[in-house]
C-alpha cells in the first residue's frame, strides 16, 4: 500500500525528520537568519497596532499578544513603547508549535486551505526566548499555552491592549471571550487576519463574539467603552 501523503508531499515517516532538521538549522543559524526581527503583521496593520499602543499610552494595564510566532511583532512593539517612554508589562501567549490539529480541522470546514496546516510549526518557546535576547527585548514574557484550553486565570487582571493573531476561528473566539472581561476601560483589542485571506475563521469568530467590531486594514478593532 502506498505510504500516506501530506499536502506538501513526503511520507508520514520522512516528514517529521524534515521538520526536526529545519528546527535544528533555525536554532544553529539564528544569529544570521534572524539578525533582525520580522513582524508578522503587514505594514498597514503594524502601523495600526503601534498607533493603538500610542493612543492608549495613558492607560494602565498589560499588553497581551496571543499568537506571537517568533516574536518579531512583539519586539517592534516593545521598542516602540520604549521610545515613547511607555514601557509596560508585555506577555506573548503561543503554542510555539503551530496550529493544534483538531482546531485546524474545523478551520478547513470553513474554507481555509488544508495546505496551511503546518504554518508556524517550526518553532519552540526556547528558540523565541533566544531571539528576544538577541534582539534586545528579554523583558517580554512568554507563556506556552493553547488559548482554547488554558485557564483564563493566568491572564493579567487588567489588559490595556490585546493583539490576537491566531489566524483561525476556534482560538480567536476563545481569546476574545477570555480577554474581553479583563480589558481596561478605553482599552483596545486588535484581531489580525480578518480579511478572509487566506484564513476564513478569524473574521467569523470576531463578529460572533464582538458584533460591534470595526474592520480596518483587514484587522478587527474592538474598543472598550471609556470611563465617563
Residue pairs with C-beta under 8 A, 6 or more apart in sequence:
3 11
3 12
3 13
4 11
4 12
5 11
6 12
6 15
7 114
7 115
7 117
8 115
8 118
10 18
19 118
19 121
19 122
22 122
23 122
23 123
23 124
23 127
26 33
26 122
26 127
27 127
27 130
30 127
30 130
30 131
30 134
31 134
34 70
34 131
34 134
36 135
37 71
37 72
37 75
37 76
37 131
37 135
38 70
38 72
39 46
39 72
39 73
39 75
39 76
40 69
40 72
40 73
40 165
40 192
41 49
41 73
41 165
41 192
42 217
42 218
44 217
44 218
45 190
45 192
45 217
45 218
45 219
46 73
46 76
47 217
48 190
48 216
48 217
48 219
48 221
49 73
49 77
49 163
49 190
50 76
50 77
50 80
52 161
52 188
52 190
53 63
53 77
53 80
53 81
53 86
53 161
54 80
54 84
55 188
56 160
56 161
56 186
56 187
56 188
57 81
57 84
57 86
59 160
59 161
59 184
59 186
59 187
60 158
60 160
60 184
61 88
61 156
61 158
61 159
61 160
61 161
61 183
61 184
61 187
62 88
62 89
62 90
62 91
62 156
62 158
62 159
62 160
63 77
63 81
63 88
63 89
63 90
63 91
63 159
63 160
63 161
63 162
63 163
64 91
64 93
64 155
64 156
64 159
64 161
64 162
64 163
64 179
65 73
65 74
65 77
65 90
65 91
65 92
65 93
65 162
65 163
65 165
66 92
66 93
66 94
66 147
66 162
66 163
66 164
66 165
66 166
66 171
66 175
66 179
67 93
67 94
67 164
67 165
67 166
67 167
67 171
67 192
68 74
68 92
68 93
68 94
68 128
68 142
68 165
69 94
69 120
69 123
69 165
70 123
70 127
70 128
70 131
71 92
71 128
71 131
71 132
71 135
71 137
71 140
71 142
73 163
73 165
74 90
74 92
74 132
74 137
74 140
75 132
75 135
75 136
75 137
75 140
77 90
77 163
78 87
78 90
78 137
78 139
78 140
79 136
79 137
81 87
81 88
81 90
87 139
88 160
89 141
89 156
90 139
90 140
90 141
91 140
91 141
91 142
91 143
91 156
92 128
92 140
92 141
92 142
92 143
93 143
93 145
93 147
93 150
94 123
94 125
94 128
94 142
94 143
94 144
94 145
95 144
95 145
95 146
96 123
96 124
96 125
96 127
96 128
96 142
96 144
97 121
97 123
97 124
98 117
98 118
98 119
98 120
98 121
98 122
98 123
99 107
99 117
99 119
99 120
99 121
99 167
99 168
100 146
100 148
101 117
103 148
103 168
103 170
103 171
104 112
104 116
104 117
104 168
106 168
106 169
106 170
106 201
107 168
107 169
107 170
107 199
107 200
107 201
108 114
108 117
110 169
110 200
110 201
110 204
111 200
112 168
112 198
112 199
112 200
112 201
113 198
116 198
116 199
119 167
125 142
125 144
128 142
129 138
129 142
132 138
132 140
132 142
143 154
145 154
146 171
147 166
147 171
147 174
147 175
147 178
148 170
148 171
148 174
150 178
152 178
155 178
155 179
155 182
156 182
157 182
158 182
158 184
159 179
159 182
159 183
159 184
159 187
160 183
160 184
160 187
161 187
161 188
161 189
161 190
162 175
162 179
162 183
162 187
162 188
162 189
162 190
163 189
163 190
163 192
164 172
164 175
164 176
164 179
164 189
164 190
164 191
164 192
164 202
165 191
165 192
165 193
166 172
166 175
166 202
167 192
167 193
167 199
167 201
167 202
168 199
168 201
168 202
169 200
169 201
169 202
169 204
169 205
170 201
170 205
172 191
172 201
172 202
172 205
172 206
173 205
173 208
173 209
176 189
176 191
176 205
176 206
176 209
176 210
176 222
177 209
179 189
180 189
180 209
180 210
180 222
180 224
183 189
183 224
184 224
185 224
185 225
185 226
185 227
186 223
186 224
186 225
186 226
186 227
187 223
187 224
188 221
188 222
188 223
188 224
189 210
189 220
189 221
189 222
189 224
190 219
190 220
190 221
190 222
191 202
191 206
191 213
191 219
191 220
191 221
191 222
192 202
192 218
192 219
193 199
193 202
193 203
193 218
194 202
194 203
194 206
194 215
194 218
194 219
194 220
195 203
195 218
196 203
197 218
202 220
203 215
203 220
206 213
206 220
206 222
207 213
207 220
210 220
210 222
212 222
213 220
213 221
213 222
214 220
214 221
214 222
214 223
215 221
